[in-house]
Amino acid sequence: MLKELVVNWTPHETRVALLENGTIVEVFIEREDESSIAGNIYKGRVQRVLPGMQAAFVDIGFNMAAFIYVDDVLDTASHTMYQKFEQDTDIENDGPTDVSDMETSGIEKSHNSWKADLTPECNIEDLLTEGQEILVQVAKSSIGTKGPRVTTHISLAGRYMVLMPTVDHIGISKRIEDEEERTRLKDLLLPIRKNKFGYIFRTQAQGIDQATIKKEIDFLNNTWDDIMTRSRSLSATALVHKDLTVTFRAVRDLLANEADKLVIDSRQEYKNVQNFLKRLMPDVNLSVELYQGQESIFDAYNIEADVARSLKKKVWLKSGGYIIIEQTEALIAIDVNTGRYVGNHNFDETILKTNLEAVKEIAYQIRLRNMGGIIIIDFIDMKKESHKEKVMSRMNGAMKKDKSQTNILPLTELGLVQMTRKRTRRNLTRTLCKPCFYCNGNGHLLSGKSICHKIYRDLISEASDIMGNHFTVKVHPEIAQLFHGREKHLIASLEKQISKPIAIYPEPHYHIEEYHIFESLVKQDKTQE
């Protein structure tokens, strides 16, 4: 399978697309705003401590305060942190720098593998006070109305390892399955580990020698020393350490592991990537090309059209069925429908084929759109248990290709699949879109007929209190057209009931649901016969 990284670089926005056999499977967008701060380290100031939520707000210099939970706070007073590990202490995914979490660049710790075990006496108010300056790293960028989430458990990612200076722990990616290799890596690390820092071996570490490990450790430790030195010289609020850009994270985390080559459309960034490779991976011969075509690189690779399609609610399946993707504040709902597909055999087989085809498309869309949090999938009801098992088996298999942490629950009696997917950054829709200014994000507008009847009711209600003998109603042109056409009987009925003429005037600048009722006293000419 040919895998390519396509990079579209501009001074204010960088877009990276991962292609598999010419089809886009993931896209990463980074802009110079608060959405691209994940992985950065700040010296912040505690704004407010919330004992009731065991959390606090931290000012790191942006409009929205950052949020920190009690188990993300290192007890700096005693420099101790009680560790609790599960039976398997190795990290569950490919280190904190999992491909799907490139935006976070490795700072979100997997709470399934390790977390601070704070005693009941260790409350948030015991650890933080208002006005206190603390060093924090952004674990999740701001999403919607939620500010960024931060942690004091810093982590720094290299090519082969991740340094966690606040944790005394050694972990190995679960994707390194060979027990001899896992043991070999630990044995190589222990003699050269000079401190109580935590280290995690990433999947790329398979087969590396001790000299490479030492070189990586020295590089990460020196970076941490520089961060500590800089933090002591700064006052809150200040940026202490900026994480790699999305381009360099793609090079470090994807190139040579997930992709065969990288194509970039900026000559300066092309040179920067080459220098980065010489410094970070001098021993690896990687393919980096400069795109010099006339049309946009995303158009040349047909990525622009694919990204546009990924923003639509309805996605058609090849058979004629389709899925509907609805995003709410709390969860994402996906509905599967047969659509135009009527099948060739019997009803049960038609449903099974549609559901199986939907599984593949749903897994693809979840990864492409970077959908996270709670996801509910409503498959078409299946009667046979064997069909249900086949769909669930296919679903679990399809999601294994997604390197972001997922958890899929069994099919419910109602035919629903409940799953969660680790969310660390904005999904594609939230990155590229905003709520409709016309419907304010509701997704629905009153129908023209409903608006006409609402005006009808308001006129009846106001008629008895108005002294004028004439009504003027200003409405959107579409509503005016209805009143003069299909709904003209409403005006005729009103004029008969209130014994007053009603004039309908279109106003082109009105919102379709907007209208205003005016009364006036019109002098009538009296002519003598």
KELODREN-289995 format. One record per residue (C-alpha): residue in one letter; x, y, z; residue number from 1. Coordinates in pm, 1 decimal. Layout:
<rs>
R   rest         c1         c2         c3    nr
R      A          X          Y          Z   NUM
...
</rs>
This chain:
<rs>
R   rest         c1         c2         c3    nr
R      M        0.0        0.0        0.0     1
R      L      141.4      336.3     -105.4     2
R      K      119.9      591.5      173.6     3
R      E      199.8      956.8      116.7     4
R      L      206.6     1271.4      326.8     5
R      V       89.6     1578.8      136.2     6
R      V      166.9     1913.4      300.7     7
R      N        8.8     2243.9      200.3     8
R      W      202.5     2519.5      380.6     9
R      T      119.7     2889.1      414.7    10
R      P      248.7     3137.6      676.0    11
R      H      -76.4     3122.8      873.4    12
R      E     -209.6     2773.1      806.8    13
R      T      -59.4     2430.7      748.0    14
R      R     -258.3     2133.3      623.1    15
R      V     -122.2     1778.7      626.1    16
R      A     -306.3     1491.3      456.1    17
R      L     -220.4     1123.8      491.2    18
R      L     -306.9      930.7      174.0    19
R      E     -336.4      555.1      135.3    20
R      N     -331.3      448.3     -231.0    21
R      G     -438.5      799.6     -327.3    22
R      T     -730.3      815.7      -81.1    23
R      I     -720.2     1061.7      205.6    24
R      V     -755.8      887.3      543.2    25
R      E     -647.7     1160.1      785.3    26
R      V     -608.7     1535.2      768.0    27
R      F     -442.6     1767.7     1019.3    28
R      I     -493.0     2143.3     1013.6    29
R      E     -293.9     2387.9     1222.5    30
R      R     -351.9     2761.7     1238.3    31
R      E     -190.7     3038.3     1438.0    32
R      D     -459.6     3049.7     1706.7    33
R      E     -564.1     2881.5     2030.5    34
R      S     -653.1     2561.1     1845.6    35
R      S     -285.1     2482.3     1786.7    36
R      I     -143.3     2512.9     2138.1    37
R      A     -161.8     2146.8     2242.3    38
R      G      180.1     2029.9     2356.9    39
R      N      298.4     2380.1     2444.1    40
R      I      429.6     2444.8     2793.6    41
R      Y      325.7     2762.9     2975.9    42
R      K      398.9     2929.8     3303.5    43
R      G       46.3     3000.1     3421.5    44
R      R     -125.8     3158.2     3717.4    45
R      V     -406.7     2992.9     3910.9    46
R      Q     -718.3     3207.8     3872.1    47
R      R     -973.2     3017.6     4072.9    48
R      V     -980.6     2695.9     4274.9    49
R      L    -1303.0     2492.1     4262.1    50
R      P    -1316.3     2248.4     4556.9    51
R      G    -1661.2     2127.7     4454.6    52
R      M    -1525.2     2006.0     4122.2    53
R      Q    -1174.1     1922.0     4244.6    54
R      A    -1038.4     2138.2     3966.1    55
R      A     -904.3     2486.8     3901.0    56
R      F     -886.8     2752.9     3631.7    57
R      V     -539.6     2855.7     3517.8    58
R      D     -458.0     3169.3     3317.9    59
R      I     -204.7     3086.3     3046.4    60
R      G     -248.1     3406.2     2847.3    61
R      F     -553.2     3336.6     2629.8    62
R      N     -911.8     3459.2     2630.1    63
R      M    -1040.5     3138.3     2786.6    64
R      A     -881.1     3013.5     3107.1    65
R      A     -733.7     2664.5     3102.9    66
R      F     -884.1     2387.7     3315.6    67
R      I     -688.1     2146.7     3537.2    68
R      Y     -817.5     1849.9     3737.6    69
R      V     -680.2     1746.1     4073.6    70
R      D     -516.9     1427.1     3939.1    71
R      D     -332.2     1639.1     3681.8    72
R      V     -165.0     1842.1     3957.3    73
R      L      178.0     1739.3     4081.8    74
R      D      222.7     1788.1     4454.7    75
R      T      510.6     2032.7     4423.8    76
R      A      514.3     2098.6     4797.6    77
R      S      632.9     1749.2     4886.4    78
R      H      761.5     1651.3     4539.0    79
R      T      581.2     1320.3     4577.3    80
R      M      315.5     1160.0     4372.6    81
R      Y      151.1      834.0     4458.7    82
R      Q      146.6      609.2     4154.2    83
R      K     -115.6      352.6     4074.8    84
R      F      -61.6      123.7     3782.1    85
R      E     -291.9     -132.0     3629.5    86
R      Q     -183.8     -491.6     3590.1    87
R      D      -16.5     -404.0     3261.1    88
R      T      175.9      -83.9     3324.4    89
R      D      279.3      -44.1     2961.2    90
R      I      108.5      226.2     2763.7    91
R      E     -204.4      122.7     2580.5    92
R      N     -137.8      307.6     2256.3    93
R      D      170.2      407.3     2065.7    94
R      G      301.9      632.3     2334.6    95
R      P      149.0      969.5     2397.3    96
R      T      248.1     1064.9     2041.8    97
R      D        1.2      838.4     1870.5    98
R      V      -46.7      930.8     1502.5    99
R      S     -406.6     1034.5     1557.3   100
R      D     -296.5     1260.0     1840.9   101
R      M      -37.9     1454.4     1642.7   102
R      E     -196.8     1781.4     1751.7   103
R      T     -126.7     1699.3     2116.8   104
R      S      225.3     1581.0     2037.6   105
R      G      236.0     1339.9     2322.1   106
R      I      124.7     1522.4     2631.1   107
R      E     -200.4     1344.6     2708.9   108
R      K     -126.6     1061.3     2949.3   109
R      S     -332.7      745.0     2909.3   110
R      H     -531.8      711.2     3230.4   111
R      N     -586.3      347.6     3140.9   112
R      S     -219.1      278.2     3196.6   113
R      W     -111.8      507.7     3478.4   114
R      K     -242.8      799.6     3680.5   115
R      A     -179.3      984.7     3999.3   116
R      D     -338.3      808.4     4294.1   117
R      L     -404.8     1104.7     4518.6   118
R      T     -518.8     1018.2     4870.8   119
R      P     -855.7     1149.7     4994.5   120
R      E     -668.6     1407.2     5204.5   121
R      C     -499.7     1549.2     4894.1   122
R      N     -764.5     1788.4     4765.0   123
R      I     -727.3     2053.0     4498.0   124
R      E     -724.3     2327.3     4763.3   125
R      D     -427.4     2152.5     4928.9   126
R      L     -228.4     2164.3     4605.7   127
R      L     -318.3     2498.4     4448.1   128
R      T     -396.4     2848.3     4570.4   129
R      E     -527.9     3146.1     4377.8   130
R      G     -244.2     3354.0     4236.0   131
R      Q        3.4     3066.6     4245.7   132
R      E      236.7     3030.8     3945.2   133
R      I      263.5     2679.7     3799.6   134
R      L      425.7     2516.2     3498.4   135
R      V      164.3     2340.6     3285.5   136
R      Q      141.2     2168.2     2949.2   137
R      V     -166.9     2182.9     2728.1   138
R      A     -316.1     1834.4     2707.8   139
R      K     -617.6     1931.2     2497.2   140
R      S     -674.5     2244.8     2295.6   141
R      S     -995.4     2439.5     2347.2   142
R      I    -1295.9     2263.8     2191.6   143
R      G    -1615.3     2462.6     2140.9   144
R      T    -1696.5     2653.3     2459.3   145
R      K    -1448.4     2451.3     2663.9   146
R      G    -1112.3     2605.6     2737.4   147
R      P     -788.1     2410.8     2699.8   148
R      R     -713.7     2133.4     2948.2   149
R      V     -371.1     2144.4     3108.8   150
R      T     -158.1     1919.9     3326.0   151
R      T      152.3     1958.9     3539.7   152
R      H      267.6     1611.1     3432.7   153
R      I      491.5     1728.0     3149.6   154
R      S      595.4     1495.5     2867.0   155
R      L      841.3     1550.7     2581.6   156
R      A      832.5     1330.7     2274.2   157
R      G     1129.5     1218.5     2071.0   158
R      R     1144.7      986.3     1775.5   159
R      Y     1191.3      668.4     1978.9   160
R      M     1098.4      768.7     2333.7   161
R      V      880.8      997.4     2541.2   162
R      L     1024.3     1165.3     2850.7   163
R      M      800.1     1214.8     3154.4   164
R      P     1009.7     1404.7     3411.7   165
R      T      739.7     1397.3     3681.2   166
R      V      683.6     1019.8     3672.2   167
R      D      913.6      736.1     3780.7   168
R      H      798.2      481.1     3523.5   169
R      I      923.7      281.8     3224.5   170
R      G      670.3      183.8     2960.1   171
R      I      675.3       17.7     2621.2   172
R      S      426.9       51.9     2339.7   173
R      K      188.2     -241.2     2327.1   174
R      R      245.4     -256.4     1955.3   175
R      I      584.9     -402.2     2033.9   176
R      E      447.3     -749.5     2099.8   177
R      D      767.7     -953.3     2104.1   178
R      E      848.7    -1022.5     2470.0   179
R      E     1219.2    -1064.8     2402.7   180
R      E     1232.2     -724.2     2235.0   181
R      R     1040.9     -563.9     2522.4   182
R      T     1280.8     -713.9     2774.1   183
R      R     1582.5     -611.8     2562.0   184
R      L     1472.1     -248.2     2550.0   185
R      K     1420.7     -230.5     2926.7   186
R      D     1757.5     -393.5     2991.0   187
R      L     1927.6     -140.7     2761.9   188
R      L     1764.3      154.9     2932.9   189
R      L     1818.7       70.5     3300.6   190
R      P     2202.9      101.2     3308.3   191
R      I     2202.1      444.4     3139.1   192
R      R     1904.2      588.1     3330.5   193
R      K     2066.3      842.2     3562.0   194
R      N     1752.6      986.0     3719.3   195
R      K     1400.4      896.5     3829.8   196
R      F     1240.0     1032.6     3515.3   197
R      G      984.4      824.7     3331.8   198
R      Y     1045.8      696.6     2980.6   199
R      I      817.1      533.2     2728.7   200
R      F      946.7      343.0     2427.5   201
R      R      747.1      415.1     2114.5   202
R      T      680.8      160.6     1839.0   203
R      Q      965.0      308.8     1632.7   204
R      A     1209.1      192.4     1904.2   205
R      Q     1202.7     -168.1     1783.5   206
R      G     1556.0     -281.4     1706.3   207
R      I     1742.9       30.9     1820.4   208
R      D     2073.0       -2.3     2006.3   209
R      Q     2185.1      139.7     2338.9   210
R      A     2384.5      422.6     2179.8   211
R      T     2068.8      546.9     2006.8   212
R      I     1872.1      522.6     2329.9   213
R      K     2137.1      721.3     2517.7   214
R      K     2146.0      986.4     2246.3   215
R      E     1766.3     1020.4     2265.4   216
R      I     1768.5     1038.2     2645.9   217
R      D     2039.4     1305.0     2646.0   218
R      F     1847.8     1510.4     2390.9   219
R      L     1519.6     1490.1     2586.9   220
R      N     1687.7     1557.7     2921.9   221
R      N     1869.0     1863.0     2783.4   222
R      T     1540.4     1991.1     2643.0   223
R      W     1382.7     1953.4     2986.8   224
R      D     1674.4     2134.6     3153.8   225
R      D     1632.9     2422.6     2907.8   226
R      I     1261.1     2437.4     2984.8   227
R      M     1323.5     2452.1     3359.8   228
R      T     1590.4     2722.0     3318.9   229
R      R     1362.4     2931.9     3100.4   230
R      S     1063.5     2888.0     3333.6   231
R      R     1261.1     3022.0     3629.2   232
R      S     1343.9     3339.8     3436.8   233
R      L      983.9     3410.6     3332.1   234
R      S      678.7     3535.5     3518.2   235
R      A      326.6     3414.9     3455.0   236
R      T      170.1     3420.3     3206.0   237
R      A      428.6     3317.9     2945.9   238
R      L      502.9     3057.2     2680.1   239
R      V      797.1     2850.6     2800.2   240
R      H      824.7     2585.4     2529.0   241
R      K      652.5     2565.0     2190.5   242
R      D      585.9     2221.7     2050.7   243
R      L      680.7     2117.9     1698.1   244
R      T      461.8     2238.7     1414.5   245
R      V      222.0     1994.1     1250.6   246
R      T      463.8     1951.2      958.2   247
R      F      754.1     1840.2     1177.1   248
R      R      526.6     1620.0     1389.0   249
R      A      414.8     1452.0     1067.8   250
R      V      777.7     1395.8      972.4   251
R      R      870.8     1261.6     1315.3   252
R      D      563.4     1046.5     1379.2   253
R      L      449.6      938.8     1033.3   254
R      L      731.7      951.8      783.0   255
R      A      922.5      621.5      758.4   256
R      N      665.2      454.8      985.5   257
R      E      325.4      533.2      836.2   258
R      A      418.4      698.8      507.2   259
R      D      660.6      623.2      225.2   260
R      K      722.0      981.0      116.1   261
R      L      636.3     1343.0      189.1   262
R      V      538.3     1600.5      -73.4   263
R      I      535.9     1969.5       24.9   264
R      D      453.0     2282.9     -174.3   265
R      S      674.6     2536.8        6.7   266
R      R     1040.5     2566.3      -91.6   267
R      Q     1139.1     2717.9      245.8   268
R      E      950.3     2455.5      444.8   269
R      Y     1099.8     2186.9      218.5   270
R      K     1446.9     2304.3      323.0   271
R      N     1338.6     2316.1      687.7   272
R      V     1215.1     1955.9      667.1   273
R      Q     1543.1     1841.1      514.0   274
R      N     1741.0     2012.6      793.4   275
R      F     1507.3     1859.6     1052.1   276
R      L     1565.5     1512.3      907.9   277
R      K     1943.1     1557.9      908.9   278
R      R     1930.8     1661.6     1273.8   279
R      L     1676.1     1410.5     1402.4   280
R      M     1706.3     1111.4     1166.9   281
R      P     2044.3     1134.0      990.0   282
R      D     2070.1      756.8      951.1   283
R      V     1741.3      714.5      762.3   284
R      N     1702.1      778.6      389.5   285
R      L     1355.7      927.8      348.2   286
R      S     1176.6     1055.6       39.1   287
R      V     1088.9     1425.3       55.4   288
R      E      972.2     1599.5     -262.2   289
R      L      906.3     1963.5     -345.5   290
R      Y      579.3     2011.7     -533.4   291
R      Q      615.3     2271.5     -809.8   292
R      G      288.1     2233.6     -999.7   293
R      Q       74.0     2527.8    -1105.8   294
R      E     -246.9     2425.6     -929.9   295
R      S     -284.6     2392.0     -553.7   296
R      I     -124.5     2074.5     -418.7   297
R      F     -451.5     1970.0     -251.6   298
R      D     -633.5     2011.5     -583.8   299
R      A     -365.2     1818.0     -767.4   300
R      Y     -410.8     1523.0     -530.9   301
R      N     -793.5     1566.2     -527.7   302
R      I     -781.2     1628.7     -152.9   303
R      E     -980.6     1952.4     -153.9   304
R      A    -1292.7     1779.7     -285.6   305
R      D    -1256.2     1493.4      -35.3   306
R      V    -1229.6     1737.9      255.1   307
R      A    -1541.6     1920.8      133.5   308
R      R    -1734.6     1591.4      118.6   309
R      S    -1625.1     1504.1      470.7   310
R      L    -1819.0     1804.8      603.3   311
R      K    -2153.9     1677.9      474.0   312
R      K    -2409.1     1509.1      700.3   313
R      K    -2514.3     1245.3      445.1   314
R      V    -2260.2      998.4      308.5   315
R      W    -2371.5      765.3       29.6   316
R      L    -2265.3      401.0       18.9   317
R      K    -2176.4      227.3     -306.1   318
R      S    -2481.7       -0.5     -284.7   319
R      G    -2721.8      293.8     -268.8   320
R      G    -2759.8      302.1      107.4   321
R      Y    -2633.5      592.7      313.8   322
R      I    -2533.0      705.1      661.5   323
R      I    -2631.6     1025.5      839.1   324
R      I    -2381.4     1185.3     1079.8   325
R      E    -2525.7     1422.3     1339.8   326
R      Q    -2298.2     1604.1     1581.9   327
R      T    -2432.8     1734.8     1912.8   328
R      E    -2262.9     1900.6     2208.4   329
R      A    -2248.1     1576.7     2407.1   330
R      L    -2215.7     1303.2     2145.4   331
R      I    -2216.0     1206.8     1778.7   332
R      A    -2500.6     1000.1     1633.2   333
R      I    -2462.0      794.9     1314.1   334
R      D    -2770.1      646.8     1147.1   335
R      V    -2757.1      373.1      882.8   336
R      N    -3025.5      354.8      610.0   337
R      T    -3085.9      126.3      309.3   338
R      G    -3170.5      424.4       87.4   339
R      R    -3203.4      320.8     -276.7   340
R      Y    -3061.7      -27.8     -216.4   341
R      V    -3332.1     -298.3     -245.9   342
R      G    -3108.4     -605.5     -254.6   343
R      N    -3099.9     -910.4     -477.9   344
R      H    -3207.9    -1191.4     -247.6   345
R      N    -3404.6    -1156.9       74.6   346
R      F    -3469.3     -877.6      322.6   347
R      D    -3228.4    -1003.9      590.7   348
R      E    -2941.7    -1026.4      343.1   349
R      T    -3014.8     -675.2      218.6   350
R      I    -2993.2     -538.5      572.3   351
R      L    -2675.4     -732.7      646.6   352
R      K    -2500.9     -611.9      331.6   353
R      T    -2598.7     -248.8      403.2   354
R      N    -2476.1     -271.1      763.9   355
R      L    -2146.5     -431.9      662.8   356
R      E    -2086.6     -168.6      397.5   357
R      A    -2176.1      100.4      650.9   358
R      V    -1921.0      -37.4      900.1   359
R      K    -1634.5       24.2      658.3   360
R      E    -1754.1      375.8      575.3   361
R      I    -1821.3      466.1      939.9   362
R      A    -1470.6      360.2     1047.6   363
R      Y    -1327.3      564.2      760.4   364
R      Q    -1535.4      873.8      839.4   365
R      I    -1456.6      859.3     1212.3   366
R      R    -1084.4      861.4     1136.1   367
R      L    -1102.3     1121.1      857.1   368
R      R    -1326.2     1362.0     1048.4   369
R      N    -1140.5     1294.3     1375.8   370
R      M    -1466.8     1236.6     1558.3   371
R      G    -1418.5     1184.8     1930.6   372
R      G    -1600.0     1147.8     2258.9   373
R      I    -1918.1      938.8     2270.2   374
R      I    -2035.4      795.6     1938.0   375
R      I    -2371.2      616.7     1897.5   376
R      I    -2427.5      410.2     1580.9   377
R      D    -2781.3      305.8     1487.2   378
R      F    -2751.5        7.4     1256.1   379
R      I    -3053.0     -128.2     1069.6   380
R      D    -3226.7     -386.5     1289.9   381
R      M    -3107.6     -741.7     1232.5   382
R      K    -3301.9    -1050.4     1343.3   383
R      K    -3035.8    -1317.9     1312.0   384
R      E    -2774.1    -1341.8     1585.7   385
R      S    -2514.9    -1457.0     1331.3   386
R      H    -2567.2    -1134.2     1135.8   387
R      K    -2526.2     -923.4     1450.5   388
R      E    -2203.8    -1105.4     1538.4   389
R      K    -2071.1    -1057.2     1187.1   390
R      V    -2137.6     -681.6     1195.4   391
R      M    -1974.9     -640.1     1537.7   392
R      S    -1674.0     -848.7     1434.2   393
R      R    -1632.6     -634.1     1123.0   394
R      M    -1672.7     -317.4     1332.9   395
R      N    -1401.7     -417.6     1579.0   396
R      G    -1172.3     -515.5     1295.3   397
R      A    -1226.0     -188.2     1108.2   398
R      M    -1153.5       24.7     1414.1   399
R      K     -823.4     -152.8     1479.3   400
R      K     -678.4       48.5     1190.7   401
R      D     -750.9      364.7     1390.9   402
R      K     -454.8      438.4     1616.3   403
R      S     -658.7      665.8     1840.5   404
R      Q     -777.8      490.2     2154.7   405
R      T    -1129.9      347.5     2111.4   406
R      N    -1367.7      137.6     2319.4   407
R      I    -1661.0      -40.4     2150.8   408
R      L    -1945.7     -189.1     2356.0   409
R      P    -2161.0     -483.5     2240.2   410
R      L    -2467.1     -430.5     2021.8   411
R      T    -2771.7     -339.3     2232.8   412
R      E    -3122.0     -485.3     2199.1   413
R      L    -3221.5     -172.1     2008.9   414
R      G    -2949.9     -229.1     1749.7   415
R      L    -2725.5       48.2     1881.0   416
R      V    -2347.9       39.9     1909.4   417
R      Q    -2199.3      262.5     2177.3   418
R      M    -1833.9      353.8     2149.5   419
R      T    -1587.1      613.4     2268.2   420
R      R    -1287.6      753.9     2087.0   421
R      K    -1013.2      957.2     2248.0   422
R      R    -1061.9     1326.0     2172.5   423
R      T     -762.6     1557.0     2201.3   424
R      R     -827.7     1818.2     1935.5   425
R      R    -1111.9     1969.3     1737.1   426
R      N    -1272.2     1750.1     1477.2   427
R      L    -1270.4     1853.3     1114.3   428
R      T    -1615.7     2012.7     1123.4   429
R      R    -1536.5     2230.5     1425.3   430
R      T    -1202.6     2327.8     1273.4   431
R      L    -1336.0     2434.7      935.4   432
R      C    -1692.4     2542.2     1014.8   433
R      K    -1892.9     2756.9     1252.8   434
R      P    -2263.3     2751.0     1349.5   435
R      C    -2494.5     2887.6     1080.4   436
R      F    -2557.2     3257.9     1141.6   437
R      Y    -2905.2     3217.7      992.4   438
R      C    -3040.7     2938.8     1215.7   439
R      N    -2792.6     2997.0     1503.1   440
R      G    -2676.8     2639.0     1481.2   441
R      N    -3022.2     2486.1     1529.5   442
R      G    -3015.7     2320.5     1192.0   443
R      H    -3385.7     2393.5     1143.9   444
R      L    -3605.7     2688.3     1045.3   445
R      L    -3979.8     2733.8     1080.9   446
R      S    -4155.8     2641.2      759.3   447
R      G    -4316.1     2920.9      558.6   448
R      K    -4661.4     2786.9      639.3   449
R      S    -4582.4     2783.7     1013.5   450
R      I    -4465.5     3146.2      996.6   451
R      C    -4785.2     3250.5      813.7   452
R      H    -5001.3     3088.2     1081.6   453
R      K    -4792.4     3250.1     1356.9   454
R      I    -4852.8     3594.1     1201.5   455
R      Y    -5221.5     3508.6     1172.4   456
R      R    -5241.7     3431.8     1546.0   457
R      D    -5050.3     3746.8     1642.2   458
R      L    -5279.5     3967.3     1433.0   459
R      I    -5589.4     3821.2     1598.2   460
R      S    -5432.1     3873.3     1941.0   461
R      E    -5338.5     4237.6     1872.2   462
R      A    -5649.6     4342.9     1682.3   463
R      S    -5864.2     4407.3     1989.6   464
R      D    -5602.2     4636.1     2151.6   465
R      I    -5520.4     4849.9     1848.7   466
R      M    -5709.2     5167.3     1767.2   467
R      G    -5592.1     5194.2     1406.3   468
R      N    -5805.6     5092.8     1115.6   469
R      H    -5533.1     4944.0      901.3   470
R      F    -5261.0     4679.5      949.7   471
R      T    -4925.1     4662.1      771.2   472
R      V    -4714.3     4348.5      804.4   473
R      K    -4350.5     4348.6      687.9   474
R      V    -4212.4     4001.3      617.1   475
R      H    -3942.7     3815.3      427.3   476
R      P    -4016.2     3804.6       49.2   477
R      E    -4076.6     3428.1       61.5   478
R      I    -4346.3     3475.6      327.3   479
R      A    -4499.1     3765.6      134.9   480
R      Q    -4521.9     3540.5     -168.6   481
R      L    -4702.9     3277.7       36.2   482
R      F    -4952.8     3533.4      171.7   483
R      H    -5024.7     3646.1     -183.0   484
R      G    -5045.0     3289.5     -308.3   485
R      R    -5117.9     2962.1     -128.8   486
R      E    -5193.0     3124.9      207.2   487
R      K    -5400.2     3419.7       81.5   488
R      H    -5705.5     3265.7      244.3   489
R      L    -5552.3     3351.9      583.9   490
R      I    -5546.5     3723.3      499.8   491
R      A    -5902.2     3708.8      365.0   492
R      S    -6020.5     3533.3      680.9   493
R      L    -5838.6     3784.9      902.6   494
R      E    -5979.4     4089.2      726.5   495
R      K    -6325.9     3943.7      767.7   496
R      Q    -6275.9     3872.7     1140.5   497
R      I    -6119.7     4203.8     1243.6   498
R      S    -6293.4     4421.8      984.5   499
R      K    -5967.1     4593.3      896.1   500
R      P    -5757.3     4576.2      578.3   501
R      I    -5415.7     4410.2      596.3   502
R      A    -5122.6     4498.8      369.3   503
R      I    -4827.6     4260.4      328.5   504
R      Y    -4493.3     4414.0      231.3   505
R      P    -4174.9     4216.3      150.0   506
R      E    -3848.2     4320.3      313.0   507
R      P    -3547.1     4156.8      139.1   508
R      H    -3309.7     4205.0      433.8   509
R      Y    -3538.1     4029.4      686.0   510
R      H    -3456.3     3686.9      832.7   511
R      I    -3715.3     3439.5      701.5   512
R      E    -3868.6     3407.3     1051.4   513
R      E    -3864.7     3784.1     1113.1   514
R      Y    -4177.0     3999.4     1077.9   515
R      H    -4319.5     4322.5     1218.2   516
R      I    -4680.4     4432.4     1254.5   517
R      F    -4768.5     4802.4     1230.3   518
R      E    -5100.7     4977.9     1285.1   519
R      S    -5202.1     5301.4     1121.1   520
R      L    -5501.3     5529.9     1093.7   521
R      V    -5580.8     5574.5      726.8   522
R      K    -5809.6     5862.9      626.6   523
R      Q    -6067.4     5751.5      380.0   524
R      D    -6193.2     5991.7      112.6   525
R      K    -6570.2     6051.3      117.9   526
R      T    -6718.4     6140.7     -217.1   527
R      Q    -7066.1     6273.3     -263.9   528
R      E    -7276.1     6090.9     -508.6   529
</rs>
